[in-house]
Amino acid sequence: MEKHVALVLLNNRHVSAVEVQKVLTSWGCSIKTRLGLHGGVQNACSEDGLLFLELAGEKAEHEKHIAELNAIPGVDAKLVALTLK
């Protein structure tokens, strides 16, 4: 059994978040679980953010979307494959 997750680090969230959201929206049903984290509260939000995505579907499609995310300035995305032995 193999599971794929994506880790996405955002810098300058107020700039990169809109473009990241467009890419994530295009993934449609490929995102099973999404968790977004950033420091700060209320008026002191952090400019950095971290997304954890549990993915469904084919690895080739995930790699394509990871490349789209990495093309956005201030974004570092990685695809991680986990296998049970």
C-alpha positions as CSV (number, residue, x, y, z in Angstrom):
1,M,0.0,0.0,0.0
2,E,1.4,3.4,-1.0
3,K,0.0,6.8,0.3
4,H,1.0,10.2,-1.1
5,V,1.1,13.4,0.9
6,A,2.2,16.8,-0.1
7,L,4.0,19.3,2.1
8,V,3.8,22.9,1.0
9,L,5.7,25.7,2.7
10,L,4.6,29.3,1.9
11,N,6.6,32.4,2.5
12,N,4.9,35.8,2.1
13,R,1.4,34.2,2.5
14,H,-0.4,37.4,1.6
15,V,1.3,37.3,-1.8
16,S,1.5,33.5,-2.6
17,A,-1.7,32.3,-0.9
18,V,-4.0,33.4,-3.8
19,E,-2.0,31.5,-6.4
20,V,-1.6,28.5,-4.2
21,Q,-5.4,28.4,-3.7
22,K,-5.9,28.5,-7.5
23,V,-3.6,25.4,-7.9
24,L,-5.3,23.5,-5.0
25,T,-8.7,24.3,-6.5
26,S,-7.7,22.7,-9.8
27,W,-6.8,19.5,-8.0
28,G,-10.5,19.0,-7.3
29,C,-11.2,15.6,-5.8
30,S,-7.5,14.6,-5.5
31,I,-7.1,16.2,-2.0
32,K,-8.6,13.9,0.6
33,T,-7.4,15.9,3.6
34,R,-6.0,19.5,3.9
35,L,-4.5,21.0,7.0
36,G,-3.1,24.5,7.0
37,L,-0.9,25.9,9.8
38,H,0.5,29.4,10.4
39,G,1.8,31.1,13.5
40,G,0.1,34.1,15.1
41,V,-3.4,35.1,16.0
42,Q,-5.8,37.8,15.1
43,N,-3.8,40.9,14.0
44,A,-0.4,39.3,14.3
45,C,-0.6,36.5,11.7
46,S,2.7,35.0,10.5
47,E,3.8,35.5,6.9
48,D,4.8,31.8,6.7
49,G,2.5,28.9,6.4
50,L,2.6,25.1,6.1
51,L,0.1,22.9,4.3
52,F,-0.3,19.1,4.7
53,L,-2.3,17.4,2.0
54,E,-3.3,13.8,1.9
55,L,-3.7,12.9,-1.8
56,A,-5.8,10.4,-3.8
57,G,-5.1,9.4,-7.4
58,E,-2.0,8.8,-9.5
59,K,1.5,9.9,-8.6
60,A,2.1,11.4,-12.1
61,E,-0.8,13.8,-11.5
62,H,0.5,14.7,-8.1
63,E,4.0,15.4,-9.5
64,K,2.4,17.8,-12.1
65,H,0.6,19.8,-9.4
66,I,3.7,19.9,-7.2
67,A,5.6,21.4,-10.1
68,E,2.8,24.0,-10.5
69,L,3.1,24.9,-6.8
70,N,6.9,25.2,-7.0
71,A,6.6,27.6,-9.9
72,I,4.9,30.1,-7.5
73,P,7.5,32.5,-5.9
74,G,7.8,31.9,-2.2
75,V,6.5,28.3,-2.3
76,D,8.4,25.1,-1.7
77,A,6.3,21.9,-2.2
78,K,7.4,18.3,-1.9
79,L,5.6,15.1,-2.7
80,V,6.1,12.3,-0.2
81,A,5.3,8.6,-0.8
82,L,4.8,6.4,2.2
83,T,4.7,2.6,1.8
84,L,3.6,0.0,4.3
85,K,5.8,-3.1,4.2
